[in-house]
Amino acid sequence: MKSAKEKDFHTKDIIAMVIAAYQLLLPTLLIIFAFFMIIYLLFTRINM
């Protein structure tokens, strides 16, 4: 019984870590994507 509880806690801990990493990485990825989109739009407007 004790080992099953520890295993369950372990899987929940891994899921929580993955969610936390996703929440930390998502804003930086959105900022990088927005930065490249702004550069692309500026270059297309300059070339026009």
Secondary structure, DSSP 8 states (H G I E B T S, - for coil): -HHHHHHHHHHHHHHHHHHHHHHHHHHHHHHHHHHHHHHHHHHHHHH-
